[in-house]
């Protein structure tokens, strides 16, 4: 018989080290899949295009359909965990994500694949905040939670950096379909572990109603805004689709803010969260970090293939240092540092290191060797990347009540995704060049990395305005 907990039973699902370890393993597996599927299709796009007869414009929707649904539904996905229970919502998101992965892997038409990718994005929007909510409810604030968040963050980084490697290897040696179908067995195992080992939870008897109006406005606003930003990357900032998307998205989000502040009985995003300096500045910091780190993988992939002439498989292998260093630093070094020094300092140091790595990466030319052109910069900015995310996530979720944990989780995930979409759109404009020669492309990508460096220095300055905080033993 499944035992339930109420919202007041904070942390009762922590029934020992084994149960906590299972929770951590399950949420990390889910987070890995969610982040992996942002980038895993990049290397496979040519194979997908040929197999399903995509045109040059249409193939971008294999990526954009996922991102639009993901960004658009994140706030709603985060609040669902608060209203209907973490385990129930987590399992629902897992079923949606894996079901859509199965449909996409078996798709025999372009329209079916794009629809399946949108379904994956919807499932991811429910899963991603639920994983973070699981952690904040299972592990108490302090070193224990920091260590869990560090592991969760490192696994997310691994998913992002490993996407090109996994996508390249699976596409080359199996089929592009395998990059989607691989989610199914992982999801099944994660679901079985959740049902077997994670206690069911449910809200208190006076469960608030879902803010349907706010959900519609937030989802539509974020979706349309992300669409406008994505169009800017493809058609320019002055195109009709870009302008309409951005303006309409801002109007809808403004209406959402008005509804939340004046009319909603149970707001989708309680505006009281923004009264907490840690939450407001933490999300702004995460937005800027997302605007740097997500586009960085995109332009680094282009640099390797278009400037250095690497094959997809070589490009994937070249990303190994980024993955290993970020995981080691994020999971091991960062929690230790956060017990010794203020989290703000950890963020600032990580930002400066990332900026230095980007400046070094900007020196890449067609004649660069791997050690000096890729490996060296990778070590520097991957150390910075590993130091950044955990203290920012900790700051943005610290002091938040259990009843608002899902909303706070959805908010910081939204900040990261919208920041990534905005950063990519802006940087595509920065990288615009009339020729496809390696030298010209190398110069264009160098401009991008200089902009990334400048932005990370801004993050370092902003981090110092966060509330002081250090983990206590």
C-alpha positions as CSV (number, residue, x, y, z in Angstrom):
1,X,0.0,0.0,0.0
2,X,1.4,3.4,-0.9
3,X,1.7,5.9,1.9
4,X,1.0,9.5,1.2
5,X,2.4,12.7,2.7
6,X,0.8,16.1,3.1
7,X,2.3,19.4,2.2
8,X,3.1,20.0,5.9
9,X,5.2,16.8,6.1
10,X,8.3,18.6,4.8
11,X,11.0,16.0,4.0
12,X,9.1,13.0,5.2
13,X,10.0,11.2,2.0
14,X,13.5,11.1,3.2
15,X,13.4,7.6,4.7
16,X,17.2,7.1,4.8
17,X,20.2,7.3,2.6
18,X,18.9,4.6,0.2
19,X,15.7,6.4,-0.5
20,X,17.5,9.7,-1.0
21,X,20.0,8.1,-3.3
22,X,17.2,6.6,-5.4
23,X,15.5,10.1,-5.6
24,X,18.8,11.6,-6.7
25,X,19.4,8.9,-9.3
26,X,15.9,9.2,-10.8
27,X,15.9,12.9,-11.1
28,X,19.4,13.0,-12.5
29,X,18.4,10.4,-15.2
30,X,15.3,12.6,-16.1
31,X,17.4,15.8,-16.1
32,X,20.0,14.2,-18.4
33,X,17.3,13.2,-20.9
34,X,15.7,16.6,-20.9
35,X,19.0,18.5,-21.5
36,X,20.4,15.9,-23.8
37,X,17.5,16.2,-26.2
38,X,18.1,19.9,-26.7
39,X,21.4,19.2,-28.5
40,X,21.4,15.5,-29.5
41,X,19.6,16.1,-32.8
42,X,22.1,18.7,-34.1
43,X,24.6,16.3,-35.6
44,X,21.8,14.0,-36.9
45,X,20.0,16.8,-38.8
46,X,21.5,16.0,-42.2
47,X,20.4,12.3,-41.9
48,X,16.9,13.3,-40.7
49,X,16.6,15.8,-43.6
50,X,17.5,13.1,-46.1
51,X,15.3,10.4,-44.6
52,X,12.1,12.5,-44.2
53,X,12.6,15.0,-47.0
54,X,12.9,18.1,-44.9
55,X,13.7,21.3,-46.7
56,X,16.5,23.7,-45.4
57,X,14.0,25.8,-43.5
58,X,11.8,23.0,-42.3
59,X,14.6,21.0,-40.7
60,X,15.1,23.7,-38.1
61,X,11.8,22.9,-36.6
62,X,13.2,19.6,-35.4
63,X,15.1,21.7,-32.9
64,X,12.7,24.6,-32.5
65,X,9.6,22.6,-31.9
66,X,11.2,21.1,-28.8
67,X,12.5,24.5,-27.5
68,X,9.2,26.3,-28.1
69,X,7.2,23.7,-26.2
70,X,9.8,23.4,-23.5
71,X,10.1,27.2,-22.8
72,X,6.4,27.8,-23.2
73,X,5.1,25.3,-20.7
74,X,7.9,25.5,-18.0
75,X,6.0,27.8,-15.6
76,X,2.9,25.7,-15.9
77,X,4.9,22.5,-15.4
78,X,6.5,23.9,-12.3
79,X,3.2,24.9,-10.6
80,X,1.6,21.5,-11.4
81,X,4.0,19.8,-9.0
82,X,2.9,22.1,-6.2
83,X,-0.8,21.5,-6.9
84,X,-1.0,17.8,-7.8
85,X,2.0,16.3,-6.1
86,X,5.6,15.9,-7.1
87,X,5.6,12.1,-7.8
88,X,2.3,12.2,-9.9
89,X,3.5,15.1,-12.0
90,X,7.0,13.7,-12.4
91,X,5.6,10.3,-13.7
92,X,3.1,12.1,-16.0
93,X,6.0,14.2,-17.5
94,X,8.1,11.0,-17.9
95,X,5.3,9.2,-19.7
96,X,4.7,12.2,-22.1
97,X,8.4,12.6,-22.8
98,X,9.1,8.9,-23.4
99,X,5.9,8.4,-25.4
100,X,6.8,11.3,-27.7
101,X,10.3,9.9,-28.0
102,X,8.9,6.6,-29.2
103,X,6.6,8.3,-31.7
104,X,9.5,10.4,-33.0
105,X,11.8,7.5,-33.3
106,X,9.3,5.6,-35.4
107,X,8.1,8.7,-37.4
108,X,7.8,8.2,-41.2
109,X,7.0,11.8,-42.1
110,X,8.4,15.3,-41.3
111,X,5.1,16.5,-39.7
112,X,5.0,13.5,-37.4
113,X,8.6,14.0,-36.2
114,X,8.0,17.8,-35.6
115,X,4.9,17.0,-33.6
116,X,6.7,14.4,-31.6
117,X,9.5,16.8,-30.8
118,X,6.9,19.3,-29.5
119,X,5.5,16.5,-27.4
120,X,8.9,15.9,-26.0
121,X,9.2,19.5,-25.2
122,X,5.9,19.5,-23.3
123,X,7.0,16.4,-21.3
124,X,10.3,18.1,-20.6
125,X,8.6,21.2,-19.3
126,X,6.8,19.1,-16.8
127,X,9.8,17.0,-15.9
128,X,12.5,19.6,-15.5
129,X,10.9,21.6,-12.7
130,X,9.6,18.4,-11.0
131,X,13.2,17.1,-10.8
132,X,14.4,20.2,-9.0
133,X,11.3,20.2,-6.7
134,X,12.0,16.6,-5.8
135,X,15.5,17.6,-4.7
136,X,14.5,20.7,-2.7
137,X,11.8,18.7,-0.9
138,X,14.0,15.7,-0.2
139,X,17.2,17.3,0.9
140,X,17.2,20.1,3.6
141,X,19.0,23.4,3.0
142,X,22.7,23.3,3.7
143,X,25.6,21.1,2.5
144,X,23.3,18.0,1.9
145,X,21.1,19.9,-0.5
146,X,24.1,21.7,-2.1
147,X,25.8,18.3,-2.8
148,X,22.5,17.0,-4.4
149,X,22.1,20.1,-6.5
150,X,25.7,19.9,-7.6
151,X,25.2,16.4,-8.8
152,X,21.9,17.3,-10.5
153,X,23.6,20.3,-12.2
154,X,26.7,18.3,-13.3
155,X,24.4,15.7,-14.9
156,X,22.6,18.5,-16.7
157,X,25.8,19.9,-17.9
158,X,26.9,16.4,-19.0
159,X,23.6,16.0,-21.0
160,X,24.2,19.3,-22.8
161,X,27.9,18.6,-23.6
162,X,27.4,14.9,-24.4
163,X,24.6,15.6,-26.9
164,X,26.9,16.1,-29.8
165,X,29.0,13.0,-28.9
166,X,26.0,10.7,-28.3
167,X,24.1,12.0,-31.3
168,X,27.1,11.6,-33.6
169,X,28.0,8.1,-32.5
170,X,24.4,6.8,-32.5
171,X,23.7,8.4,-35.9
172,X,26.9,7.1,-37.5
173,X,26.8,3.5,-36.2
174,X,23.0,2.9,-35.7
175,X,20.5,5.3,-37.0
176,X,19.2,8.8,-36.3
177,X,16.1,7.1,-34.9
178,X,18.2,5.7,-32.0
179,X,18.8,9.2,-30.6
180,X,15.1,9.4,-29.7
181,X,14.4,5.7,-29.0
182,X,17.2,5.5,-26.4
183,X,15.0,7.6,-24.1
184,X,12.4,4.9,-23.8
185,X,14.3,2.3,-21.8
186,X,15.9,5.0,-19.7
187,X,12.5,6.4,-18.9
188,X,11.0,3.0,-18.1
189,X,13.8,2.3,-15.6
190,X,13.4,5.7,-14.0
191,X,9.6,5.3,-13.8
192,X,9.9,1.8,-12.2
193,X,12.4,3.1,-9.6
194,X,10.1,6.1,-8.8
195,X,7.0,3.9,-8.3
196,X,9.0,1.4,-6.2
197,X,11.1,3.6,-4.0
198,X,9.7,7.2,-4.0
199,X,6.8,7.8,-1.6
200,X,3.7,9.4,-3.1
201,X,2.9,12.9,-1.9
202,X,-0.1,15.0,-2.2
203,X,-1.1,18.5,-1.3
204,X,-3.0,19.3,1.9
205,X,-6.8,19.0,2.0
206,X,-7.3,22.6,1.0
207,X,-5.6,22.3,-2.4
208,X,-5.8,25.6,-4.4
209,X,-7.2,25.6,-7.9
210,X,-5.0,25.9,-10.9
211,X,-4.7,29.4,-12.2
212,X,-6.1,28.6,-15.7
213,X,-6.0,32.2,-17.0
214,X,-2.5,32.7,-15.8
215,X,-1.4,29.3,-17.3
216,X,-2.8,30.2,-20.7
217,X,-1.3,33.7,-20.7
218,X,2.2,32.5,-19.4
219,X,2.3,29.6,-21.8
220,X,1.2,31.6,-24.8
221,X,3.4,34.5,-23.9
222,X,6.5,32.5,-23.4
223,X,5.8,30.3,-26.5
224,X,5.2,33.3,-28.8
225,X,8.2,35.3,-27.4
226,X,10.5,32.3,-27.9
227,X,9.1,31.8,-31.4
228,X,9.9,35.5,-32.2
229,X,13.4,35.1,-30.9
230,X,13.9,31.9,-32.9
231,X,12.7,33.7,-36.0
232,X,15.2,36.5,-35.4
233,X,18.0,33.9,-35.6
234,X,16.6,32.7,-39.0
235,X,15.1,35.8,-40.7
236,X,16.6,38.8,-38.8
237,X,15.3,41.2,-36.2
238,X,13.4,43.4,-38.6
239,X,11.3,40.6,-40.2
240,X,7.5,40.7,-39.7
241,X,7.4,37.3,-37.9
242,X,10.1,38.4,-35.5
243,X,8.5,41.7,-34.6
244,X,5.0,40.3,-34.2
245,X,6.3,37.4,-32.1
246,X,8.3,39.5,-29.7
247,X,5.7,42.3,-29.3
248,X,2.8,39.9,-28.9
249,X,4.9,37.8,-26.4
250,X,5.7,40.8,-24.3
251,X,2.0,42.0,-24.3
252,X,0.8,38.5,-23.2
253,X,3.4,38.3,-20.5
254,X,2.4,41.8,-19.3
255,X,-1.2,40.6,-19.2
256,X,0.0,37.6,-17.2
257,X,1.7,39.8,-14.7
258,X,-1.5,41.9,-14.3
259,X,-3.6,38.8,-13.7
260,X,-1.2,37.3,-11.2
261,X,-1.0,40.5,-9.2
262,X,-4.6,41.6,-9.2
263,X,-7.0,38.8,-10.0
264,X,-5.6,35.3,-9.4
265,X,-6.6,33.6,-6.2
266,X,-3.9,31.0,-6.5
267,X,-1.3,32.6,-8.9
268,X,0.8,30.4,-11.2
269,X,3.8,32.4,-10.1
270,X,3.3,34.0,-6.7
271,X,4.7,37.5,-7.2
272,X,5.8,37.5,-3.6
273,X,8.7,35.3,-4.8
274,X,10.2,38.3,-6.6
275,X,10.2,40.2,-3.3
276,X,13.0,37.9,-2.3
277,X,16.3,39.3,-3.5
278,X,17.8,35.8,-3.9
279,X,15.0,34.7,-6.2
280,X,14.8,37.9,-8.4
281,X,18.6,38.4,-8.8
282,X,19.2,34.6,-9.0
283,X,16.8,34.3,-11.9
284,X,18.3,37.3,-13.7
285,X,21.8,35.9,-13.2
286,X,20.6,32.5,-14.6
287,X,19.0,34.2,-17.6
288,X,22.4,35.8,-18.5
289,X,24.3,32.5,-17.9
290,X,21.8,30.7,-20.1
291,X,22.3,33.4,-22.8
292,X,26.0,32.5,-22.8
293,X,26.3,28.8,-22.1
294,X,23.6,27.4,-24.4
295,X,24.8,29.3,-27.5
296,X,28.4,28.5,-26.6
297,X,27.8,24.8,-27.5
298,X,26.2,25.8,-30.8
299,X,29.0,28.0,-32.0
300,X,31.8,25.8,-30.7
301,X,30.3,22.9,-32.7
302,X,30.3,25.2,-35.8
303,X,33.9,26.2,-35.1
304,X,35.1,22.7,-35.0
305,X,33.3,21.6,-38.2
306,X,33.4,24.8,-40.3
307,X,36.8,26.2,-39.2
308,X,38.9,23.1,-38.2
309,X,37.1,20.7,-40.6
310,X,36.2,18.1,-38.0
311,X,33.7,15.3,-38.8
312,X,30.6,14.8,-36.6
313,X,32.2,12.0,-34.7
314,X,35.5,14.0,-34.2
315,X,33.5,16.9,-33.0
316,X,31.7,14.7,-30.5
317,X,34.9,13.3,-29.1
318,X,36.5,16.7,-29.0
319,X,33.7,17.7,-26.4
320,X,34.9,15.1,-23.9
321,X,37.1,17.5,-21.9
322,X,34.2,19.9,-21.5
323,X,32.0,17.2,-20.1
324,X,34.6,15.6,-17.8
325,X,35.9,18.8,-16.3
326,X,32.4,20.4,-15.8
327,X,31.2,17.2,-14.1
328,X,34.2,16.9,-11.8
329,X,34.2,20.6,-10.8
330,X,30.4,20.8,-10.6
331,X,29.8,17.7,-8.5
332,X,33.0,17.7,-6.3
333,X,34.7,21.0,-6.1
334,X,31.8,23.4,-6.0
335,X,30.0,21.9,-2.9
336,X,33.4,21.9,-1.1
337,X,34.0,25.5,-2.0
338,X,30.5,26.6,-0.9
339,X,31.2,25.3,2.6
340,X,34.3,27.5,2.8
341,X,33.4,30.7,1.0
342,X,30.4,32.9,0.2
343,X,28.4,31.5,-2.8
344,X,28.6,34.9,-4.4
345,X,32.3,34.6,-4.6
346,X,32.1,31.2,-6.2
347,X,29.8,32.6,-8.9
348,X,32.0,35.6,-9.5
349,X,35.2,33.4,-9.8
350,X,33.4,31.0,-12.1
351,X,32.2,33.8,-14.3
352,X,35.7,35.4,-14.6
353,X,37.2,32.0,-15.5
354,X,34.5,31.4,-18.1
355,X,35.2,34.8,-19.6
356,X,38.9,34.0,-19.7
357,X,38.2,30.8,-21.5
358,X,35.9,32.5,-24.0
359,X,38.7,35.1,-24.8
360,X,41.1,32.2,-25.4
361,X,38.5,30.4,-27.5
362,X,38.2,33.5,-29.6
363,X,41.8,33.1,-30.8
364,X,40.8,29.9,-32.8
365,X,41.9,29.9,-36.5
366,X,41.9,27.3,-39.2
367,X,45.5,26.5,-38.3
368,X,45.0,26.0,-34.6
369,X,46.0,22.6,-33.1
370,X,43.5,20.8,-30.9
371,X,45.4,21.3,-27.7
372,X,45.6,25.1,-28.0
373,X,42.5,25.7,-30.1
374,X,40.0,23.5,-28.3
375,X,41.4,21.6,-25.3
376,X,43.0,24.6,-23.5
377,X,40.0,26.9,-23.6
378,X,37.8,24.0,-22.7
379,X,39.6,23.4,-19.5
380,X,39.3,27.1,-18.4
381,X,35.7,27.8,-19.2
382,X,34.5,24.4,-18.2
383,X,35.9,25.0,-14.7
384,X,34.1,28.3,-14.7
385,X,30.9,26.6,-15.9
386,X,31.2,23.9,-13.3
387,X,31.4,26.6,-10.5
388,X,28.5,28.7,-11.7
389,X,25.3,26.7,-11.8
390,X,25.0,25.2,-8.4
391,X,25.4,28.4,-6.3
392,X,23.0,30.2,-8.7
393,X,20.4,27.5,-8.4
394,X,20.9,27.4,-4.6
395,X,20.4,31.1,-4.3
396,X,17.3,31.2,-6.5
397,X,15.6,28.4,-4.5
398,X,16.8,29.2,-0.9
399,X,14.2,30.4,1.5
400,X,11.3,29.3,-0.7
401,X,8.5,27.5,1.1
402,X,7.6,23.9,0.1
403,X,4.3,25.1,-1.3
404,X,6.1,27.4,-3.8
405,X,9.0,25.1,-4.6
406,X,7.5,24.0,-8.0
407,X,6.9,27.6,-9.0
408,X,10.4,28.6,-8.1
409,X,11.8,25.6,-9.9
410,X,9.8,26.4,-13.1
411,X,10.9,30.0,-12.9
412,X,14.6,29.3,-12.8
413,X,14.3,26.7,-15.6
414,X,12.4,29.3,-17.6
415,X,15.0,31.9,-17.1
416,X,17.7,29.5,-18.3
417,X,15.7,28.5,-21.5
418,X,14.6,31.9,-22.4
419,X,18.1,33.3,-21.9
420,X,19.5,30.6,-24.2
421,X,17.0,31.4,-26.9
422,X,17.6,35.1,-26.6
423,X,21.4,34.7,-26.5
424,X,21.4,32.4,-29.6
425,X,19.2,34.9,-31.6
426,X,21.5,37.8,-30.7
427,X,24.7,35.9,-31.4
428,X,23.6,34.6,-34.7
429,X,23.3,38.2,-35.8
430,X,26.8,38.9,-34.4
431,X,28.2,35.9,-36.3
432,X,26.6,36.9,-39.7
433,X,29.1,36.9,-42.5
434,X,28.6,37.0,-46.3
435,X,31.0,34.2,-47.1
436,X,31.5,30.6,-46.0
437,X,35.3,30.5,-46.1
438,X,36.9,29.1,-43.0
439,X,38.9,32.2,-42.3
440,X,35.8,34.5,-42.4
441,X,33.8,32.1,-40.3
442,X,36.6,31.9,-37.8
443,X,36.6,35.6,-37.5
444,X,32.8,35.7,-37.1
445,X,32.8,33.1,-34.3
446,X,35.6,35.0,-32.6
447,X,33.3,38.0,-32.3
448,X,30.7,35.7,-30.7
449,X,33.2,34.4,-28.0
450,X,34.3,38.0,-27.2
451,X,30.6,38.9,-26.6
452,X,30.2,35.9,-24.4
453,X,33.3,36.9,-22.4
454,X,31.9,40.4,-21.8
455,X,28.6,39.0,-20.7
456,X,30.2,36.7,-18.2
457,X,32.0,39.6,-16.7
458,X,28.6,41.2,-16.3
459,X,27.4,38.1,-14.5
460,X,30.4,38.3,-12.1
461,X,29.4,41.9,-11.2
462,X,25.7,40.9,-10.8
463,X,26.6,38.0,-8.6
464,X,28.1,40.3,-5.9
465,X,24.6,41.8,-5.5
466,X,23.1,38.5,-4.4
467,X,22.5,37.9,-0.7
468,X,25.5,36.6,1.2
469,X,25.4,32.9,2.0
470,X,27.6,29.9,2.8
471,X,26.8,26.3,3.6
472,X,27.2,25.4,7.2
473,X,28.5,22.0,8.2
